[in-house]
Amino acid sequence: MESHREIEEKAAVFLARRDGGAWSQADADELRQWMERSVAHRVAVLRLETVWEHARKLKTLAAGRPGDLVPAAGEWQSSPFFAAEAPELEKSEGETFRSETPAATSAPAAVPSRHGARLSRFAAAAAIIVVVATSIYFYRDRADDQYVTPLGGLANVPLSDGSNVTLNTTTKIHLEFTPEKREVRLDRGEAFFVVAKDAGRPFVVRVANKRITAVGTRFSVRRDGDDVRVEVAEGKVRVQSDVLQHASSAGEGAAGTPGDADVLLAPGGIAKTTVDGIILEERKVSDVEDDLTWRQGYLTFHDASLSDVVAQFNRYNSRKLRIADAGTGTIRISGTFRAQNSDAFVRMMSEGFGVQASSLGDETILSK
Amino acid sequence: MFDMDDSLDSWFKREILVHEAALVRFLSRSWFVQHEVPDLRQDVYVLVYEAAAKSRPHAPKSLLFATARNLMIDRIRRKRIVSIDAVGNLEALDVLVDNDSPERRTSAYEDLRQLAKAFDELPPKCRETVWLRRVDDMPQKAVAVRLGITEKTVEKHVMKGMRLLAAALYGRGDERSPIGVVTQLLKGSKHGKPSGD
């Protein structure tokens, strides 16, 4: 099949020749035949004809110009036509989308600053449910200095040392800050840390039986039962555990030797730990950043299987997606989606991929 | 067989080609492989032209965008492995197409401004040729004498001129990355419809 480029070029050849003096009946017949051969040809001719005709409007700008001199580029700006009216018409309709986006994570986190107020559990829970307009919400139990997000929640927690924690869906952290140390316990879920430098006061995340130490860095930690995943976006992070394993036998880079139970992760580094040990993976920093778009409420995938995508959505939504058969689960997907809008995702799947979606109890079953 | 008469051609220019800038923006926002956009555009035109040959639509612009949308969905289905960005955008763009017709306020003034800009971006000889042909109505032969080049070269400049103008006025589309755009559209659509004016 001819490409649009070839067709357009051919059409331009015809029209430029017709635009000149030597346009014979034979030429006209040739053009007509060419146009009748395919609608694509015809349409290309119509399109260029339209543009060429449109170019005549330059005459408006030539009005009042001396002789037949070709104006210099940019001369228009000072032409009487443009000088007469100068409304701001530059704004493209694309702009309208750009303007009105409240940045999810910049919403005020509304963390109470006073510590130690002893409220009963019940009162604390009732009083401190913070609901921010953009569905970012979390609970803070002041008595215990712990932060909890519900299913689909997203919360930004500035810490007293200038560090910052972003909590993902169904997450619970517990803070223990003393003059000697900064310690955060991740009981469940996922958190992203931006750590303020303080050499004398290490920043430690405790999760399951792992200890993650960072000085001036950005990284995330996710806990799923006893499995822990650490991803580093910036700086260095040390992961310590009881047992350590290498993913590949060609062990190189920042990793320690097997049995060390101690790894230093650089940017792009990912450590997955299970009860059996730690598996190391090195990826591009941009991949890690894509994994972190949850902080803005989005999930980003690059050529991920539908089963992986579904597993991610299920972390955020009470209505769970389930794949009926293995074949459907192998559909590959790339893109950025709102984590909480699995309905829209399901609609896209059925519209774009012909995937059938049916309701069964509180599940949505996807099948091909 | 289609009715290939001139009135269909002029209808097509008047009702369809006039939306090209909007169509190309729509395609390049929705489609994830930017260099495929011109081919998509061509296929959309062919489908619309063929449909109109059978029966002239009442709402040409809606037909144009619906055709573009269906064509993209059809391609996505056939590819199977595909970025869902495309579909994500299609959803969001339903709103855009209905409420935010890109050409809605292109005044004659704005038209001219864009034309002047596109014209200014032409290579020097090509630019002179276009001016002399279109504004001064100088025949190609005279243009050749005036610019001291052969008629054949003038013809080449004319060819190039119309293609470059078309590309500048319509074909450029949206240079932002598809993912960035999806993100924006999704965020925008959270509020129901786009803001602005």
Interface residues (C-beta under 8 A of the other chain):
Chain A: S3 H4 R5 I7 E8 E9 A12 V13 L15 A16 R17 D19 G20 G21 M35 E36 S38 V39 A40 R42 V43 A44 L46 R47 L48 E49 T50 V51 W52 H54 A55 R56 K57 L58 K59 T60 L61 A62 D68 V70 P71 A73 G74 W76 F81 F82 E85 P87 L89 K91 S92 E93 G94 E95 T96 F97 R98 S99 E100 T101 Y298 T300 D303 I331 R332 I333 S334 G335 T336 F337 R338 N341 A344 R347 M348 M349 E351 G352 F353 G354
Chain B: F2 M4 D9 F12 K13 L17 E20 R25 F32 P38 D39 R41 Q42 D43 Y45 V46 Y49 E50 I73 I76 R77 R80 I81 V82 S83 I84 D85 A86 V87 G88 L90 E91 L96 D100 P102 R105 S107 Y109 E110 D111 L112 R113 L115 A116 K117 F119 D120 R127 E128 V130 W131 L132 R133 R134 V135 D136 M138 P139 Q140 K141 E151 V154 E155 K156 V158 M159 K160 G161 M162 R163 L165 A166 L169 Y170 D174 R176 I179 V182 T183 Q184 L185 L186 K187 G188 K190 H191 P194 S195 G196 D197
